[in-house]
Amino acid sequence: METSHYMNSPADRRMERVTTDSGKSKIYLLIGVFFFLLCVTQSILNAYFWYQSVGTSKGFNVSVCNVTLLEEIREVLSERDQLLKQEDQHLGQIDQLLQEKKELLEKNKQLHQGHIELHNNVQQLKEEKRELLQNKVKLEDKMTKLRQRNRLLKNENSRLNQEKNQLLYWKEQIQKEKDELVKEKNDLIQIELKLTEQNGKLRQEKCQLQQEKDLLKIQIKNLEEKLAEKENQISELQKRLNTEVTSQSCPPGWLRFMSSCYQLSTEPNTWIYAKQNCETKGAQLMILNDETEQRPFIGGMVKIWIGLYVETDSYTSCWNMKDVNGRLLKYSASNTPKPKFWTGLSQSCVYIDQSLPCMSSWSTGTCREKFYWICEKQMSTTGV
């Protein structure tokens, strides 16, 4: 692509010459007009001075001519002013055209420089084209070799795919066997966990059964000892009853039990009244020595006064149990009941609550409460 011919073409040179000649002709025209105006001005001045020298002798004859000449002079001066203005405008246009010419020359220079650079680029591109053609030949050779190698690789790939498919089949078979083994393993682990849990439970049950067995042995031994003791007491009581049955008896309305007589009140009252009532009958409020003595006299009554009361120390919160005679009672650990339902008073009285288990049914209440009571006294002796 050649650009030097375009930039330096005859049309451009012709245009440049026309522009230059036009500017010069305008300048020449302005200069000619200027000289013409100078000549006219000079002629007018010469005519004026001639008129002054001739005088007024010819004044009236030339007056009309002078007026006409003056009007022409004014017109010429007016035209001169217009021409001067046009001259200034043309000079401004000339300066502008000269400036544009300078800019066009600068652009022409830049375009020429660009043309040189483009020419160099074209040469460089041609050189690169030759190198690319050489590289293309080399690449075609490599492409041919690569195609051959590609065919070999395709054959190798086909063989490897066959081996891969075979290996995948074996992998699936092995995976299935693995899954089955894992499932069996998990089942065995679950079975082992269940067996371990069952084993732990069985061990705990075994320990509990062993403890219960040991406890039952101790309870059986205690029961056997108590049974033997009770049998001995029964034998002793039978002997005593056999010897005393003919010599001792209870008054009418009294109930005999072992060596004592007992009477249940017919109405409820306070503990103090019950104590005094028993004393008037030569007896006292019943004092229970053990559980066997409590059972025969409860009957259908719910709460019954007995001959015990409790004193509490307000400073130490200690308590003492005494009988109706004021004696401090001493019980063994096996048969000493612990009173329930404390009143919080310094003195409270003891009653039996049938709604609670035996012996543990002893409770305390205010002595002013009204319950039934039982009087107790020794059997009287009579002759046989």
C-alpha positions as CSV (number, residue, x, y, z in Angstrom):
1,M,0.0,0.0,0.0
2,E,1.8,3.2,-1.3
3,T,0.8,6.6,0.2
4,S,3.6,8.9,-1.0
5,H,2.0,9.3,-4.4
6,Y,-1.3,10.3,-2.8
7,M,0.2,12.9,-0.5
8,N,2.4,14.6,-3.2
9,S,-0.1,14.3,-6.1
10,P,-0.3,17.1,-8.7
11,A,-3.8,18.0,-7.6
12,D,-2.5,19.0,-4.2
13,R,0.3,21.0,-5.7
14,R,-2.2,22.8,-8.0
15,M,-4.5,23.6,-5.1
16,E,-1.6,25.0,-3.2
17,R,-0.5,27.2,-6.2
18,V,-4.1,28.5,-6.7
19,T,-4.4,29.4,-3.0
20,T,-1.1,31.3,-3.1
21,D,-1.9,33.2,-6.4
22,S,-5.3,34.2,-5.1
23,G,-3.7,35.8,-2.0
24,K,-1.2,37.7,-4.1
25,S,-3.8,39.0,-6.6
26,K,-5.8,40.4,-3.7
27,I,-2.8,42.2,-2.4
28,Y,-2.0,43.7,-5.8
29,L,-5.6,44.8,-6.2
30,L,-5.6,46.6,-2.8
31,I,-2.3,48.3,-3.7
32,G,-3.7,49.5,-7.0
33,V,-6.8,50.9,-5.4
34,F,-4.7,52.7,-2.9
35,F,-2.7,54.4,-5.6
36,F,-5.8,55.3,-7.5
37,L,-7.3,56.9,-4.4
38,L,-4.1,58.9,-3.9
39,C,-4.2,60.2,-7.5
40,V,-7.8,61.2,-7.2
41,T,-7.1,63.0,-3.9
42,Q,-4.2,64.8,-5.5
43,S,-6.3,65.9,-8.5
44,I,-9.0,67.3,-6.1
45,L,-6.4,69.2,-4.1
46,N,-4.9,70.7,-7.3
47,A,-8.3,71.8,-8.5
48,Y,-9.0,73.4,-5.1
49,F,-5.8,75.4,-5.2
50,W,-6.4,76.5,-8.8
51,Y,-9.8,77.8,-7.8
52,Q,-8.3,79.9,-5.0
53,S,-5.8,81.4,-7.3
54,V,-8.2,82.4,-10.1
55,G,-10.5,84.2,-7.6
56,T,-14.1,85.0,-7.8
57,S,-14.0,86.3,-11.3
58,K,-15.2,83.1,-12.4
59,G,-16.9,82.2,-9.2
60,F,-20.4,82.0,-10.3
61,N,-19.6,80.2,-13.5
62,V,-17.7,77.5,-11.8
63,S,-19.8,77.3,-8.6
64,V,-22.0,74.6,-10.1
65,C,-19.0,72.7,-11.4
66,N,-17.3,72.9,-7.9
67,V,-20.4,71.6,-6.2
68,T,-20.5,68.7,-8.6
69,L,-16.8,68.1,-8.0
70,L,-17.2,68.2,-4.3
71,E,-19.9,65.6,-4.4
72,E,-17.7,63.4,-6.5
73,I,-14.9,63.9,-4.0
74,R,-17.1,62.8,-1.1
75,E,-18.2,59.7,-3.0
76,V,-14.5,59.0,-3.8
77,L,-13.6,59.4,-0.1
78,S,-16.5,57.2,0.9
79,E,-15.4,54.6,-1.6
80,R,-11.9,55.0,-0.3
81,D,-13.1,54.3,3.3
82,Q,-15.0,51.2,2.1
83,L,-11.9,50.0,0.2
84,L,-9.8,50.5,3.3
85,K,-12.2,48.5,5.4
86,Q,-12.2,45.8,2.7
87,E,-8.4,46.0,2.7
88,D,-8.4,45.3,6.5
89,Q,-10.8,42.4,6.0
90,H,-8.7,41.0,3.2
91,L,-5.6,41.3,5.3
92,G,-7.3,39.5,8.2
93,Q,-8.4,36.8,5.7
94,I,-4.8,36.6,4.4
95,D,-3.5,36.1,7.9
96,Q,-6.1,33.4,8.6
97,L,-5.2,31.7,5.3
98,L,-1.5,31.9,6.1
99,Q,-2.2,30.3,9.5
100,E,-4.3,27.5,7.8
101,K,-1.5,27.0,5.3
102,K,0.9,26.6,8.2
103,E,-1.4,24.1,9.8
104,L,-1.8,22.2,6.6
105,L,1.9,22.1,6.1
106,E,2.3,20.7,9.6
107,K,-0.3,18.1,8.9
108,N,1.4,17.3,5.6
109,K,4.6,16.8,7.5
110,Q,2.9,14.5,10.0
111,L,1.2,12.6,7.2
112,H,4.6,12.2,5.5
113,Q,6.1,11.0,8.7
114,G,3.2,8.6,9.1
115,H,3.7,7.4,5.6
116,I,7.3,6.6,6.4
117,E,6.3,4.7,9.5
118,L,3.7,2.8,7.5
119,H,6.2,2.0,4.9
120,N,8.6,0.7,7.6
121,N,5.7,-1.3,9.1
122,V,4.9,-2.8,5.7
123,Q,8.5,-3.9,5.3
124,Q,8.4,-5.4,8.8
125,L,5.1,-7.1,8.1
126,K,6.6,-8.6,4.9
127,E,9.5,-9.9,6.9
128,E,7.1,-11.3,9.5
129,K,5.1,-12.8,6.6
130,R,8.2,-14.6,5.3
131,E,8.9,-15.9,8.8
132,L,5.3,-17.0,9.3
133,L,5.4,-18.9,6.0
134,Q,8.6,-20.7,7.1
135,N,6.9,-21.4,10.4
136,K,3.8,-22.7,8.6
137,V,6.0,-25.2,6.7
138,K,7.6,-26.3,9.9
139,L,4.2,-26.6,11.6
140,E,2.8,-28.6,8.7
141,D,5.6,-31.0,9.1
142,K,5.0,-31.2,12.8
143,M,1.2,-31.6,12.1
144,T,1.9,-34.6,9.9
145,K,4.0,-36.2,12.6
146,L,1.4,-35.4,15.2
147,R,-1.3,-37.0,13.0
148,Q,0.7,-40.1,12.8
149,R,1.4,-40.1,16.5
150,N,-2.3,-39.3,17.1
151,R,-3.3,-42.5,15.2
152,L,-0.9,-44.5,17.3
153,L,-2.3,-42.9,20.5
154,K,-5.9,-43.6,19.3
155,N,-5.0,-47.3,18.9
156,E,-3.3,-47.2,22.3
157,N,-6.3,-45.4,23.8
158,S,-8.7,-48.0,22.4
159,R,-6.7,-50.8,23.9
160,L,-6.5,-48.9,27.3
161,N,-10.3,-48.3,27.2
162,Q,-10.8,-52.1,26.8
163,E,-8.6,-52.7,29.8
164,K,-10.3,-49.9,31.7
165,N,-13.7,-51.4,31.0
166,Q,-12.4,-54.8,32.2
167,L,-11.0,-53.2,35.3
168,L,-14.3,-51.3,36.0
169,Y,-16.2,-54.6,35.8
170,W,-13.8,-56.2,38.3
171,K,-14.0,-53.0,40.4
172,E,-17.8,-53.3,40.5
173,Q,-17.6,-56.9,41.5
174,I,-15.1,-56.1,44.2
175,Q,-17.2,-53.2,45.4
176,K,-20.3,-55.4,45.7
177,E,-18.3,-58.0,47.7
178,K,-16.9,-55.1,49.8
179,D,-20.4,-53.8,50.4
180,E,-21.6,-57.2,51.4
181,L,-18.7,-57.6,53.8
182,V,-19.3,-54.2,55.3
183,K,-22.9,-55.0,55.8
184,E,-22.0,-58.3,57.4
185,K,-19.4,-56.4,59.5
186,N,-22.0,-53.8,60.6
187,D,-24.5,-56.6,61.4
188,L,-21.8,-58.3,63.5
189,I,-21.0,-55.1,65.3
190,Q,-24.7,-54.5,66.1
191,I,-25.0,-58.1,67.3
192,E,-21.8,-57.6,69.4
193,L,-23.1,-54.3,70.8
194,K,-26.5,-56.0,71.7
195,L,-24.6,-58.9,73.2
196,T,-22.4,-56.6,75.2
197,E,-25.4,-54.6,76.4
198,Q,-27.2,-57.8,77.3
199,N,-24.1,-59.1,79.0
200,G,-23.9,-55.8,81.0
201,K,-27.5,-56.0,81.9
202,L,-27.1,-59.7,82.9
203,R,-24.1,-58.8,85.1
204,Q,-26.1,-56.0,86.7
205,E,-29.1,-58.4,87.2
206,K,-26.7,-61.0,88.6
207,C,-25.2,-58.4,91.0
208,Q,-28.7,-57.3,92.0
209,L,-29.8,-60.9,92.5
210,Q,-26.7,-61.7,94.5
211,Q,-27.4,-58.7,96.7
212,E,-31.0,-59.7,97.0
213,K,-29.9,-63.2,97.8
214,D,-27.5,-62.0,100.5
215,L,-30.2,-59.7,101.9
216,L,-32.8,-62.6,101.8
217,K,-30.3,-64.8,103.7
218,I,-29.8,-62.1,106.3
219,Q,-33.6,-61.6,106.6
220,I,-34.2,-65.3,106.8
221,K,-31.6,-65.6,109.5
222,N,-33.2,-62.7,111.4
223,L,-36.6,-64.2,111.0
224,E,-35.4,-67.6,112.2
225,E,-33.9,-65.9,115.2
226,K,-37.0,-63.9,115.9
227,L,-39.2,-67.0,115.3
228,A,-37.1,-69.0,117.8
229,E,-37.3,-66.1,120.3
230,K,-41.1,-65.8,119.8
231,E,-41.5,-69.6,120.2
232,N,-39.6,-69.4,123.5
233,Q,-41.7,-66.4,124.6
234,I,-44.9,-68.3,123.7
235,S,-43.7,-71.4,125.6
236,E,-42.9,-69.2,128.6
237,L,-46.2,-67.4,128.4
238,Q,-48.1,-70.7,128.1
239,K,-46.4,-71.9,131.3
240,R,-47.2,-68.7,133.1
241,L,-50.8,-68.8,131.9
242,N,-51.2,-72.4,133.0
243,T,-50.0,-71.5,136.5
244,E,-51.9,-68.3,136.9
245,V,-55.2,-69.1,135.2
246,T,-56.7,-70.5,138.4
247,S,-55.3,-67.9,140.8
248,Q,-55.8,-64.6,138.9
249,S,-58.8,-62.9,137.2
250,C,-60.0,-59.5,135.8
251,P,-63.0,-57.5,137.1
252,P,-66.2,-57.5,135.0
253,G,-65.9,-55.3,131.9
254,W,-62.1,-55.7,131.7
255,L,-60.2,-57.7,129.1
256,R,-57.5,-60.0,130.2
257,F,-54.2,-60.2,128.3
258,M,-51.2,-62.1,129.7
259,S,-50.8,-60.9,133.3
260,S,-52.7,-57.6,133.0
261,C,-56.3,-56.4,132.7
262,Y,-57.4,-53.8,130.1
263,Q,-60.5,-51.6,129.7
264,L,-61.3,-49.4,126.6
265,S,-63.2,-46.1,127.2
266,T,-66.7,-45.6,125.8
267,E,-66.2,-42.0,124.9
268,P,-63.2,-39.7,123.9
269,N,-61.7,-37.1,126.2
270,T,-58.4,-35.3,127.0
271,W,-55.2,-37.0,128.1
272,I,-55.4,-35.6,131.7
273,Y,-59.1,-36.8,132.1
274,A,-58.1,-40.2,130.8
275,K,-55.2,-40.4,133.3
276,Q,-57.4,-39.4,136.2
277,N,-60.2,-41.8,135.1
278,C,-57.8,-44.7,135.1
279,E,-56.4,-43.7,138.5
280,T,-60.0,-43.7,140.1
281,K,-60.3,-47.3,138.9
282,G,-57.0,-48.3,140.6
283,A,-55.3,-48.5,137.2
284,Q,-53.2,-46.3,134.9
285,L,-53.1,-45.4,131.2
286,M,-51.8,-48.3,129.2
287,I,-48.1,-48.4,128.5
288,L,-47.2,-50.6,125.5
289,N,-44.0,-52.6,126.0
290,D,-43.9,-54.2,122.6
291,E,-45.9,-54.7,119.4
292,T,-47.7,-57.8,120.7
293,E,-49.3,-55.9,123.5
294,Q,-50.6,-53.2,121.1
295,R,-52.6,-55.4,118.7
296,P,-55.5,-56.8,120.9
297,F,-56.9,-53.4,122.1
298,I,-57.0,-51.2,119.1
299,G,-60.3,-52.5,117.8
300,G,-62.1,-50.0,115.5
301,M,-60.8,-46.9,117.2
302,V,-58.5,-44.7,115.1
303,K,-56.6,-42.7,117.8
304,I,-56.1,-43.9,121.4
305,W,-54.3,-42.2,124.3
306,I,-51.5,-44.2,126.0
307,G,-49.7,-43.5,129.3
308,L,-46.7,-41.6,127.7
309,Y,-45.9,-38.0,127.3
310,V,-42.9,-36.1,125.8
311,E,-40.9,-33.2,127.2
312,T,-38.9,-31.0,124.8
313,D,-35.9,-28.8,125.8
314,S,-36.4,-25.5,123.9
315,Y,-32.7,-24.6,124.1
316,T,-31.2,-27.9,122.9
317,S,-34.2,-29.3,120.9
318,C,-33.7,-32.6,122.8
319,W,-36.8,-34.7,123.8
320,N,-37.4,-37.2,126.6
321,M,-40.3,-39.7,126.8
322,K,-41.8,-40.4,130.3
323,D,-44.7,-42.6,131.5
324,V,-47.7,-41.5,133.6
325,N,-45.6,-41.8,136.8
326,G,-42.9,-39.4,135.5
327,R,-40.3,-42.1,135.0
328,L,-37.9,-41.6,132.0
329,L,-38.4,-44.6,129.7
330,K,-35.4,-46.5,128.3
331,Y,-36.1,-48.5,125.1
332,S,-33.8,-50.7,123.2
333,A,-33.0,-49.7,119.6
334,S,-35.1,-52.5,118.2
335,N,-38.5,-51.4,119.7
336,T,-38.1,-47.7,120.4
337,P,-40.6,-45.8,118.3
338,K,-39.8,-42.3,117.0
339,P,-42.9,-40.1,117.6
340,K,-44.4,-38.4,114.6
341,F,-46.3,-35.1,114.1
342,W,-44.5,-33.0,116.7
343,T,-46.5,-30.2,118.2
344,G,-43.6,-27.9,118.9
345,L,-44.8,-27.5,122.6
346,S,-42.7,-28.0,125.7
347,Q,-44.9,-31.0,126.7
348,S,-47.1,-33.1,124.4
349,C,-48.9,-36.4,124.9
350,V,-48.6,-39.7,123.0
351,Y,-51.4,-41.5,121.2
352,I,-51.6,-44.5,118.8
353,D,-52.8,-43.8,115.2
354,Q,-54.4,-46.9,113.7
355,S,-54.0,-45.5,110.2
356,L,-50.2,-45.9,110.5
357,P,-48.1,-49.2,110.8
358,C,-47.8,-50.7,114.3
359,M,-45.2,-49.3,116.7
360,S,-44.3,-46.6,114.1
361,S,-47.8,-45.3,114.7
362,W,-46.9,-43.5,117.9
363,S,-47.6,-39.8,117.5
364,T,-47.7,-36.7,119.7
365,G,-50.4,-34.2,120.1
366,T,-51.6,-31.5,122.4
367,C,-52.9,-33.0,125.6
368,R,-56.2,-31.1,125.2
369,E,-57.2,-33.1,122.2
370,K,-60.0,-35.7,122.8
371,F,-59.3,-39.4,122.0
372,Y,-60.3,-42.7,123.4
373,W,-58.0,-44.4,125.9
374,I,-57.2,-47.8,127.5
375,C,-56.7,-48.4,131.2
376,E,-54.3,-51.1,132.4
377,K,-53.9,-52.8,135.8
378,Q,-52.6,-56.0,137.3
379,M,-54.9,-59.0,137.7
380,S,-56.3,-59.5,141.2
381,T,-55.4,-62.7,143.0
382,T,-58.2,-65.0,144.3
383,G,-58.2,-68.2,146.2
384,V,-58.7,-71.5,144.5
